[in-house]
Amino acid sequence: MRKLSFIAGALFLASAVGVALAPFTHRAQIENSDFINFYVGASIVHSGDGAKLYQQDTQRAELRSVLGRNSIQYFLHPPFEAAAFAPLASLSIERAFVVWTAINVAALALLPLVLMPCIPLVSRRPYLGLLGFFFLPVLVALTLGQDSILLLLVVSLSYLLMHKKMDVAAGLVLALASIKFQYLIVLMPLLLISRKLRMVAGLGLGCVGLASVSALITGWRGFSNYFGFVHAIDVQGGPGAPNPALMVNVRGFLAGTGWAPHSLVYAAAGAAVLFGLAVVCARTAPVSKKNGLVFAVYIAVALTAAPYAHFPDMTLLLLPVLLAMDWLADSGIGSIGTILVALACASLFVWPVLLLALGEHYWWNSRIYLVFPVIVFFVVALTAALHFGEERPSESGSFSIA
């Protein structure tokens, strides 16, 4: 009965969000969103031109066909994701955006059902799993038509399976996160260091499978062009290239604060420090604390240390925040460490809104790169809690180094 009441409430909230997002479904809004890139990639695959997917001329021609004008935007995701979006290409761009938004809202509304078996706090209070509807990165991801909520769902499902000691299956599911492979570049070595060998094996097997599917879509030569295409767009700068100042990682913070001439060296150094913190958590935290709090650190570090991490992908932090809140519920808020963790969780919600309010009322003009120090504060607070907080009884099936 309680679960049915929750589902009814979640669907009501999802409907309210859908109504609030209605103004963003006009064609003019969609043409300025990231969804146009997904639609273009899907259209190229849908028309049978997958082998030419990662050619600038092909994408520009498709953009011109869809928009009726020239535009420099690019689909930079793997071929298998373009194939997954291909059915939407049979719809008008307006209807496709509505369908994609509905899928994302439904996934966000039902996320607590995924987390209830593996996060006791969400099981006791399912409405806490709906905090995503009040998290600015999630709302930005919805209005842009980004796939960040899908990424959150994949990582959450992987954590659920890991919690159930189904490590190979957890790795297979996590392979779907290769829609933004930059995060797996950080996560995979951390899982290896944690001796989650079965999970890494599943992850590797899943990635091989997805690579094979991608090769069927584009051909091996077309698939081999993918990484070069992404790198070329990044280094060329200008329109269509990723804007580092809109990122919430080390690279974004350095670019936003004017360290661009030395950003590669300093970004690598900063990423190494953050990776080191995660390694410390993996190797030296008390055995009874090898739980979701370590995984929360891993996700936050993967976000901040990765070479690409635009603001909508901060959606991923919803899972670490819920894991941290679960730890707080068991530990109580009484020590300096628990207070810092609680403050860090609250700051992740409040600080982006303050930047928006104090900026130019558009997230991309609100110095969003200043979110990075708050995420680092979150990582440091969790690391301190793992090392200096009171012992917490281990949970059956929770994240551990075995």
Residue, then its C-alpha position, 0 to 999 in steps of 0.5 A: m500500500r505504501k509503495l502504491s501511494f508513493i508511485a501515485g505521488a511520484l507520478f503526480l509530481a512528474s506530471a507537474v514537472g511535465v507541465a512546468l517544462a511545457p514552455f521548453t517544447h517549442r521548436a525555437q527552444i529545442e533548436n537551442s538545446d543539446f537534444i538537437n545533437f542527439y536527434v541529428g545523430a539518430s537521424i543519420v543512423h536511421s537513414g542508414d548512413g551510420a558509416k558517415l556518422y563521425q564526419q563533420d560534413t555529414q552532421r552539418a548537412e543533417l543539421r541543415s536539413v533539420l533546422g533549415r539553416n546552417s549550424i555548428q553542433y555535433f553529436l559526440h556520443p558513441p554509435f550505440e546511443a545514436a542507434a538507441f535514439a533512432p526510433l525518435a528520428s521517425l518523429s518530428i523534432e518537437r514530438a521526439f523531444v516530448v517523448w524523450t522528456a517524458i522518458n526522463v521524467a518517468a525515470l526520475a520519478l521511479l528512481p526511488l524504486v531502484l534505490m529502496p532495496c539498496i539504500p535503507l533511508v530511501s526504503r524508509r522514506p521513499y520521497l527522499g528519492l525524489l529530491g532530483f526534482f529539486f536539484l538544479p542540474v537535473l532540471v537543466a538536463l531536462t530542459l536541454g534534453q541531455d542524457s544525464i538522468l539516463l546516466l544516473l539511472v545506469v549507475s544506480l542500477s549498477y549500485l543496486l546489483m553490486h549491493k546484491k553481490m551480483d558484481v558481474a551483472a553490475g559491471l555489465v550494466l555499468a558499461l552502459a555508462s560509456i555513453k559518457f566514457q570519460y567517467l569510466i576512465v576514472l571509475m574502472p581503475l578505482l574499482l580495480i584498486s578496490r579489488k572488484l575484479r568480477m565487476v571490472a570483468g563484467l564492465g569490460l565484457g559489456c564495453v566489448g559488447l557495446a563496441s561490437v554493436s557500435a561497429l555494426i552500426t558504423g563499420w569498424r572504420g567508422f567506429s575507429n573515427y569516433f575518438g579522433f572525431v571527439h578529440a578534434i572537435d575538442v581541440q579546435g575550440g570555437p562553436g560546436a566544441p565543448n566549453p570548459a567554463l561550463m564544466v564542474n570538474v578541475r578543467g572547468f574550474l581552471a578555465g573559468t578562473g583564468w588558468a587556461p594557458h596552463s590548464l592541461v598541466y594543472a588539470a592533470a595535477g588536480a585530477a591526480v590529487l582527487f584520484g589519490l583521495a579516492v584511493v586512500c578511501a579504498r585502501t585505508a578506510p576501516v573495514s566496517k565502513k567499506n560501504g556506499l560512502v566509498f562508492a559515493v566518493y568514487i562517483a564524485v571523484a569520477l565527475t570532478a577528475a574526468p576531462y569532460a563534466h558539464f553541469p547537467d552531468m552533476t545529476l550523477l551526484l544525486l546518488p552520492v548525496l542519498l548515500a551520504m544522507d543514509w550514512l548520516a541517518d545511521s550515524g546521527i548529526g552530532s560530531i564535526g564530521t557529520i555536520l560537515v557531511a550534512l553541510a556539504c550535501a546541502s551545499l550541492f543543492v543550494w550553491p548552484v541556485l545561489l550562483l544562478a540568482l546572483g548571476e545573469h539568471y541563466w546557468w551558463n552565465s552564472r560562473i557555474y564552474l564555481v560549483f567545483p569547490v563545493i563538490v571537492f568539499f563534499v569529497v573531502a567531507l566524505t573522506a574525513a567521515l570514512h577515516f575519523g568518524e565513529e564506526r558504523p556496522s557493516e551492511s549485508g551486501s553493501f559496497s566493500i573491498a573483498 
